[in-house]
Amino acid sequence: MRFEIKEYLRATPERVWEVLSDWERQATWMPDVSWIRVVGSDRELGARLEVRTKVFGVPLATDQVRVTAWEPPSRLAVEHIGVVVGVGEWRLEPVEGGTRFTWHESFRMPPPVLGGMALWVYSPFQRFMLRRSVRNLKRLVESDSGSG
């Protein structure tokens, strides 16, 4: 399953990065996340995170995520190594008056046939959650006092 969302944010890439890289704060703008916990002392490249994920609004799974790219303020990528397996990436490109934000997710769920069917059924809700997350992020970075 693949998803990609692009959005213009009226904030600098540095401001957007500040919000994106605040792991514990992500649950405040991602409606399908109950909480995120950093495992160990690393918070950047190589960091490991536990993410309590909501499925249809119910906290059901705690997934493992590992940070695979850390290039402030332009690129942050993770590998999903839990119930869902795959990669996610945020790209921030400076543009006049703000940032072009791109969110890409590509994942699968074992076992292949059953997991694929489950993701296919869930995909409209997942798309909705990603769009809602981006709207929440946009509101947050554009309204916080640190926005540029």
Biotite code that builds the C-alpha atoms (Angstrom):
import biotite.structure as struc

atoms = struc.array([
    struc.Atom([0.000, 0.000, 0.000], chain_id="A", res_id=1, res_name="MET", atom_name="CA", element="C"),
    struc.Atom([1.361, 3.411, -0.975], chain_id="A", res_id=2, res_name="ARG", atom_name="CA", element="C"),
    struc.Atom([0.265, 6.888, 0.035], chain_id="A", res_id=3, res_name="PHE", atom_name="CA", element="C"),
    struc.Atom([1.630, 10.314, -0.833], chain_id="A", res_id=4, res_name="GLU", atom_name="CA", element="C"),
    struc.Atom([0.343, 13.698, 0.276], chain_id="A", res_id=5, res_name="ILE", atom_name="CA", element="C"),
    struc.Atom([1.757, 17.099, -0.647], chain_id="A", res_id=6, res_name="LYS", atom_name="CA", element="C"),
    struc.Atom([0.858, 20.354, 1.085], chain_id="A", res_id=7, res_name="GLU", atom_name="CA", element="C"),
    struc.Atom([2.054, 23.952, 1.161], chain_id="A", res_id=8, res_name="TYR", atom_name="CA", element="C"),
    struc.Atom([2.748, 25.150, 4.715], chain_id="A", res_id=9, res_name="LEU", atom_name="CA", element="C"),
    struc.Atom([3.121, 28.832, 5.591], chain_id="A", res_id=10, res_name="ARG", atom_name="CA", element="C"),
    struc.Atom([6.087, 28.198, 7.886], chain_id="A", res_id=11, res_name="ALA", atom_name="CA", element="C"),
    struc.Atom([9.808, 27.784, 7.366], chain_id="A", res_id=12, res_name="THR", atom_name="CA", element="C"),
    struc.Atom([11.258, 24.285, 6.913], chain_id="A", res_id=13, res_name="PRO", atom_name="CA", element="C"),
    struc.Atom([13.065, 24.807, 10.236], chain_id="A", res_id=14, res_name="GLU", atom_name="CA", element="C"),
    struc.Atom([9.767, 25.472, 11.997], chain_id="A", res_id=15, res_name="ARG", atom_name="CA", element="C"),
    struc.Atom([8.097, 22.456, 10.391], chain_id="A", res_id=16, res_name="VAL", atom_name="CA", element="C"),
    struc.Atom([11.104, 20.273, 11.269], chain_id="A", res_id=17, res_name="TRP", atom_name="CA", element="C"),
    struc.Atom([10.901, 21.427, 14.889], chain_id="A", res_id=18, res_name="GLU", atom_name="CA", element="C"),
    struc.Atom([7.345, 20.078, 15.121], chain_id="A", res_id=19, res_name="VAL", atom_name="CA", element="C"),
    struc.Atom([7.940, 16.898, 13.093], chain_id="A", res_id=20, res_name="LEU", atom_name="CA", element="C"),
    struc.Atom([10.993, 15.860, 15.094], chain_id="A", res_id=21, res_name="SER", atom_name="CA", element="C"),
    struc.Atom([9.308, 16.324, 18.485], chain_id="A", res_id=22, res_name="ASP", atom_name="CA", element="C"),
    struc.Atom([8.411, 12.639, 18.771], chain_id="A", res_id=23, res_name="TRP", atom_name="CA", element="C"),
    struc.Atom([6.211, 12.810, 21.853], chain_id="A", res_id=24, res_name="GLU", atom_name="CA", element="C"),
    struc.Atom([4.229, 15.729, 20.420], chain_id="A", res_id=25, res_name="ARG", atom_name="CA", element="C"),
    struc.Atom([3.264, 13.829, 17.260], chain_id="A", res_id=26, res_name="GLN", atom_name="CA", element="C"),
    struc.Atom([0.297, 12.211, 18.991], chain_id="A", res_id=27, res_name="ALA", atom_name="CA", element="C"),
    struc.Atom([-1.252, 15.681, 19.338], chain_id="A", res_id=28, res_name="THR", atom_name="CA", element="C"),
    struc.Atom([-1.546, 16.147, 15.569], chain_id="A", res_id=29, res_name="TRP", atom_name="CA", element="C"),
    struc.Atom([-1.730, 12.553, 14.286], chain_id="A", res_id=30, res_name="MET", atom_name="CA", element="C"),
    struc.Atom([-5.235, 11.308, 15.079], chain_id="A", res_id=31, res_name="PRO", atom_name="CA", element="C"),
    struc.Atom([-4.313, 7.652, 14.557], chain_id="A", res_id=32, res_name="ASP", atom_name="CA", element="C"),
    struc.Atom([-1.529, 7.738, 17.188], chain_id="A", res_id=33, res_name="VAL", atom_name="CA", element="C"),
    struc.Atom([-2.242, 7.333, 20.909], chain_id="A", res_id=34, res_name="SER", atom_name="CA", element="C"),
    struc.Atom([1.336, 7.891, 22.037], chain_id="A", res_id=35, res_name="TRP", atom_name="CA", element="C"),
    struc.Atom([4.961, 7.671, 20.951], chain_id="A", res_id=36, res_name="ILE", atom_name="CA", element="C"),
    struc.Atom([7.777, 6.631, 23.240], chain_id="A", res_id=37, res_name="ARG", atom_name="CA", element="C"),
    struc.Atom([11.490, 6.940, 22.416], chain_id="A", res_id=38, res_name="VAL", atom_name="CA", element="C"),
    struc.Atom([13.336, 3.728, 23.310], chain_id="A", res_id=39, res_name="VAL", atom_name="CA", element="C"),
    struc.Atom([16.860, 4.536, 24.500], chain_id="A", res_id=40, res_name="GLY", atom_name="CA", element="C"),
    struc.Atom([18.709, 7.815, 24.346], chain_id="A", res_id=41, res_name="SER", atom_name="CA", element="C"),
    struc.Atom([18.935, 8.324, 20.557], chain_id="A", res_id=42, res_name="ASP", atom_name="CA", element="C"),
    struc.Atom([16.416, 10.818, 19.188], chain_id="A", res_id=43, res_name="ARG", atom_name="CA", element="C"),
    struc.Atom([17.846, 11.308, 15.700], chain_id="A", res_id=44, res_name="GLU", atom_name="CA", element="C"),
    struc.Atom([19.345, 8.881, 13.143], chain_id="A", res_id=45, res_name="LEU", atom_name="CA", element="C"),
    struc.Atom([19.027, 5.329, 14.468], chain_id="A", res_id=46, res_name="GLY", atom_name="CA", element="C"),
    struc.Atom([16.446, 6.259, 17.101], chain_id="A", res_id=47, res_name="ALA", atom_name="CA", element="C"),
    struc.Atom([13.938, 3.552, 17.952], chain_id="A", res_id=48, res_name="ARG", atom_name="CA", element="C"),
    struc.Atom([10.369, 4.440, 18.795], chain_id="A", res_id=49, res_name="LEU", atom_name="CA", element="C"),
    struc.Atom([7.339, 2.590, 20.093], chain_id="A", res_id=50, res_name="GLU", atom_name="CA", element="C"),
    struc.Atom([4.132, 3.899, 18.541], chain_id="A", res_id=51, res_name="VAL", atom_name="CA", element="C"),
    struc.Atom([0.713, 3.020, 19.925], chain_id="A", res_id=52, res_name="ARG", atom_name="CA", element="C"),
    struc.Atom([-1.494, 3.090, 16.832], chain_id="A", res_id=53, res_name="THR", atom_name="CA", element="C"),
    struc.Atom([-5.254, 3.434, 16.648], chain_id="A", res_id=54, res_name="LYS", atom_name="CA", element="C"),
    struc.Atom([-7.196, 1.325, 14.156], chain_id="A", res_id=55, res_name="VAL", atom_name="CA", element="C"),
    struc.Atom([-10.639, 2.802, 13.424], chain_id="A", res_id=56, res_name="PHE", atom_name="CA", element="C"),
    struc.Atom([-10.064, 5.039, 16.447], chain_id="A", res_id=57, res_name="GLY", atom_name="CA", element="C"),
    struc.Atom([-9.225, 2.214, 18.868], chain_id="A", res_id=58, res_name="VAL", atom_name="CA", element="C"),
    struc.Atom([-5.661, 1.880, 20.240], chain_id="A", res_id=59, res_name="PRO", atom_name="CA", element="C"),
    struc.Atom([-4.863, -1.669, 19.080], chain_id="A", res_id=60, res_name="LEU", atom_name="CA", element="C"),
    struc.Atom([-1.207, -2.097, 18.171], chain_id="A", res_id=61, res_name="ALA", atom_name="CA", element="C"),
    struc.Atom([2.151, -0.947, 19.419], chain_id="A", res_id=62, res_name="THR", atom_name="CA", element="C"),
    struc.Atom([4.489, -0.777, 16.452], chain_id="A", res_id=63, res_name="ASP", atom_name="CA", element="C"),
    struc.Atom([8.241, -0.365, 16.331], chain_id="A", res_id=64, res_name="GLN", atom_name="CA", element="C"),
    struc.Atom([9.760, 2.399, 14.198], chain_id="A", res_id=65, res_name="VAL", atom_name="CA", element="C"),
    struc.Atom([13.432, 3.097, 13.462], chain_id="A", res_id=66, res_name="ARG", atom_name="CA", element="C"),
    struc.Atom([14.732, 6.434, 12.121], chain_id="A", res_id=67, res_name="VAL", atom_name="CA", element="C"),
    struc.Atom([16.635, 5.724, 8.889], chain_id="A", res_id=68, res_name="THR", atom_name="CA", element="C"),
    struc.Atom([17.220, 9.273, 7.589], chain_id="A", res_id=69, res_name="ALA", atom_name="CA", element="C"),
    struc.Atom([17.794, 12.452, 9.591], chain_id="A", res_id=70, res_name="TRP", atom_name="CA", element="C"),
    struc.Atom([18.650, 15.463, 7.412], chain_id="A", res_id=71, res_name="GLU", atom_name="CA", element="C"),
    struc.Atom([17.425, 18.623, 9.161], chain_id="A", res_id=72, res_name="PRO", atom_name="CA", element="C"),
    struc.Atom([15.463, 20.529, 7.968], chain_id="A", res_id=73, res_name="PRO", atom_name="CA", element="C"),
    struc.Atom([14.754, 18.672, 4.728], chain_id="A", res_id=74, res_name="SER", atom_name="CA", element="C"),
    struc.Atom([14.241, 14.919, 5.158], chain_id="A", res_id=75, res_name="ARG", atom_name="CA", element="C"),
    struc.Atom([13.205, 12.509, 7.890], chain_id="A", res_id=76, res_name="LEU", atom_name="CA", element="C"),
    struc.Atom([12.539, 8.830, 7.151], chain_id="A", res_id=77, res_name="ALA", atom_name="CA", element="C"),
    struc.Atom([11.535, 5.841, 9.236], chain_id="A", res_id=78, res_name="VAL", atom_name="CA", element="C"),
    struc.Atom([11.251, 2.108, 8.854], chain_id="A", res_id=79, res_name="GLU", atom_name="CA", element="C"),
    struc.Atom([8.116, 0.456, 10.259], chain_id="A", res_id=80, res_name="HIS", atom_name="CA", element="C"),
    struc.Atom([9.090, -2.880, 11.821], chain_id="A", res_id=81, res_name="ILE", atom_name="CA", element="C"),
    struc.Atom([5.969, -3.883, 13.725], chain_id="A", res_id=82, res_name="GLY", atom_name="CA", element="C"),
    struc.Atom([2.532, -5.126, 12.715], chain_id="A", res_id=83, res_name="VAL", atom_name="CA", element="C"),
    struc.Atom([2.903, -2.967, 9.606], chain_id="A", res_id=84, res_name="VAL", atom_name="CA", element="C"),
    struc.Atom([6.192, -3.275, 7.715], chain_id="A", res_id=85, res_name="VAL", atom_name="CA", element="C"),
    struc.Atom([7.495, -0.579, 5.386], chain_id="A", res_id=86, res_name="GLY", atom_name="CA", element="C"),
    struc.Atom([8.874, 2.929, 5.144], chain_id="A", res_id=87, res_name="VAL", atom_name="CA", element="C"),
    struc.Atom([7.674, 6.461, 5.712], chain_id="A", res_id=88, res_name="GLY", atom_name="CA", element="C"),
    struc.Atom([9.312, 9.712, 4.693], chain_id="A", res_id=89, res_name="GLU", atom_name="CA", element="C"),
    struc.Atom([8.769, 13.422, 5.192], chain_id="A", res_id=90, res_name="TRP", atom_name="CA", element="C"),
    struc.Atom([10.413, 15.876, 2.797], chain_id="A", res_id=91, res_name="ARG", atom_name="CA", element="C"),
    struc.Atom([10.496, 19.629, 3.340], chain_id="A", res_id=92, res_name="LEU", atom_name="CA", element="C"),
    struc.Atom([11.409, 21.943, 0.494], chain_id="A", res_id=93, res_name="GLU", atom_name="CA", element="C"),
    struc.Atom([11.735, 25.691, 1.005], chain_id="A", res_id=94, res_name="PRO", atom_name="CA", element="C"),
    struc.Atom([9.466, 27.680, -1.300], chain_id="A", res_id=95, res_name="VAL", atom_name="CA", element="C"),
    struc.Atom([8.523, 31.339, -1.336], chain_id="A", res_id=96, res_name="GLU", atom_name="CA", element="C"),
    struc.Atom([6.662, 32.118, 1.871], chain_id="A", res_id=97, res_name="GLY", atom_name="CA", element="C"),
    struc.Atom([6.899, 28.649, 3.354], chain_id="A", res_id=98, res_name="GLY", atom_name="CA", element="C"),
    struc.Atom([7.519, 24.956, 2.834], chain_id="A", res_id=99, res_name="THR", atom_name="CA", element="C"),
    struc.Atom([6.396, 22.322, 0.373], chain_id="A", res_id=100, res_name="ARG", atom_name="CA", element="C"),
    struc.Atom([5.731, 19.281, 2.583], chain_id="A", res_id=101, res_name="PHE", atom_name="CA", element="C"),
    struc.Atom([5.577, 15.781, 1.102], chain_id="A", res_id=102, res_name="THR", atom_name="CA", element="C"),
    struc.Atom([4.590, 12.731, 3.134], chain_id="A", res_id=103, res_name="TRP", atom_name="CA", element="C"),
    struc.Atom([5.151, 9.334, 1.588], chain_id="A", res_id=104, res_name="HIS", atom_name="CA", element="C"),
    struc.Atom([4.216, 5.996, 3.179], chain_id="A", res_id=105, res_name="GLU", atom_name="CA", element="C"),
    struc.Atom([4.717, 2.554, 1.677], chain_id="A", res_id=106, res_name="SER", atom_name="CA", element="C"),
    struc.Atom([3.878, -0.480, 3.752], chain_id="A", res_id=107, res_name="PHE", atom_name="CA", element="C"),
    struc.Atom([2.540, -3.987, 3.869], chain_id="A", res_id=108, res_name="ARG", atom_name="CA", element="C"),
    struc.Atom([1.125, -6.230, 6.528], chain_id="A", res_id=109, res_name="MET", atom_name="CA", element="C"),
    struc.Atom([1.875, -9.932, 6.826], chain_id="A", res_id=110, res_name="PRO", atom_name="CA", element="C"),
    struc.Atom([0.704, -12.495, 5.930], chain_id="A", res_id=111, res_name="PRO", atom_name="CA", element="C"),
    struc.Atom([0.847, -11.435, 2.263], chain_id="A", res_id=112, res_name="PRO", atom_name="CA", element="C"),
    struc.Atom([-2.674, -12.217, 1.009], chain_id="A", res_id=113, res_name="VAL", atom_name="CA", element="C"),
    struc.Atom([-4.636, -11.678, 4.221], chain_id="A", res_id=114, res_name="LEU", atom_name="CA", element="C"),
    struc.Atom([-2.545, -8.646, 5.231], chain_id="A", res_id=115, res_name="GLY", atom_name="CA", element="C"),
    struc.Atom([-2.943, -7.139, 1.758], chain_id="A", res_id=116, res_name="GLY", atom_name="CA", element="C"),
    struc.Atom([-6.711, -7.560, 1.918], chain_id="A", res_id=117, res_name="MET", atom_name="CA", element="C"),
    struc.Atom([-6.840, -5.989, 5.386], chain_id="A", res_id=118, res_name="ALA", atom_name="CA", element="C"),
    struc.Atom([-4.830, -2.978, 4.181], chain_id="A", res_id=119, res_name="LEU", atom_name="CA", element="C"),
    struc.Atom([-7.008, -2.638, 1.083], chain_id="A", res_id=120, res_name="TRP", atom_name="CA", element="C"),
    struc.Atom([-10.132, -2.497, 3.286], chain_id="A", res_id=121, res_name="VAL", atom_name="CA", element="C"),
    struc.Atom([-8.455, -0.048, 5.666], chain_id="A", res_id=122, res_name="TYR", atom_name="CA", element="C"),
    struc.Atom([-6.870, 2.172, 2.980], chain_id="A", res_id=123, res_name="SER", atom_name="CA", element="C"),
    struc.Atom([-9.736, 4.730, 2.631], chain_id="A", res_id=124, res_name="PRO", atom_name="CA", element="C"),
    struc.Atom([-9.629, 5.317, 6.390], chain_id="A", res_id=125, res_name="PHE", atom_name="CA", element="C"),
    struc.Atom([-5.811, 5.501, 6.311], chain_id="A", res_id=126, res_name="GLN", atom_name="CA", element="C"),
    struc.Atom([-5.925, 8.115, 3.537], chain_id="A", res_id=127, res_name="ARG", atom_name="CA", element="C"),
    struc.Atom([-8.433, 10.108, 5.586], chain_id="A", res_id=128, res_name="PHE", atom_name="CA", element="C"),
    struc.Atom([-6.175, 9.911, 8.673], chain_id="A", res_id=129, res_name="MET", atom_name="CA", element="C"),
    struc.Atom([-3.106, 11.042, 6.707], chain_id="A", res_id=130, res_name="LEU", atom_name="CA", element="C"),
    struc.Atom([-4.992, 14.010, 5.230], chain_id="A", res_id=131, res_name="ARG", atom_name="CA", element="C"),
    struc.Atom([-6.321, 14.910, 8.666], chain_id="A", res_id=132, res_name="ARG", atom_name="CA", element="C"),
    struc.Atom([-2.805, 14.666, 10.137], chain_id="A", res_id=133, res_name="SER", atom_name="CA", element="C"),
    struc.Atom([-1.470, 17.040, 7.483], chain_id="A", res_id=134, res_name="VAL", atom_name="CA", element="C"),
    struc.Atom([-4.301, 19.519, 8.157], chain_id="A", res_id=135, res_name="ARG", atom_name="CA", element="C"),
    struc.Atom([-3.510, 19.352, 11.871], chain_id="A", res_id=136, res_name="ASN", atom_name="CA", element="C"),
    struc.Atom([0.215, 19.812, 11.195], chain_id="A", res_id=137, res_name="LEU", atom_name="CA", element="C"),
    struc.Atom([-0.540, 22.781, 8.937], chain_id="A", res_id=138, res_name="LYS", atom_name="CA", element="C"),
    struc.Atom([-2.696, 24.416, 11.596], chain_id="A", res_id=139, res_name="ARG", atom_name="CA", element="C"),
    struc.Atom([-0.038, 23.791, 14.248], chain_id="A", res_id=140, res_name="LEU", atom_name="CA", element="C"),
    struc.Atom([2.997, 25.139, 12.365], chain_id="A", res_id=141, res_name="VAL", atom_name="CA", element="C"),
    struc.Atom([1.117, 28.105, 10.945], chain_id="A", res_id=142, res_name="GLU", atom_name="CA", element="C"),
    struc.Atom([-0.427, 29.219, 14.224], chain_id="A", res_id=143, res_name="SER", atom_name="CA", element="C"),
    struc.Atom([2.300, 28.530, 16.806], chain_id="A", res_id=144, res_name="ASP", atom_name="CA", element="C"),
    struc.Atom([4.305, 31.498, 17.930], chain_id="A", res_id=145, res_name="SER", atom_name="CA", element="C"),
    struc.Atom([7.454, 29.941, 16.470], chain_id="A", res_id=146, res_name="GLY", atom_name="CA", element="C"),
    struc.Atom([6.128, 29.963, 12.891], chain_id="A", res_id=147, res_name="SER", atom_name="CA", element="C"),
    struc.Atom([8.037, 31.885, 10.321], chain_id="A", res_id=148, res_name="GLY", atom_name="CA", element="C"),
])
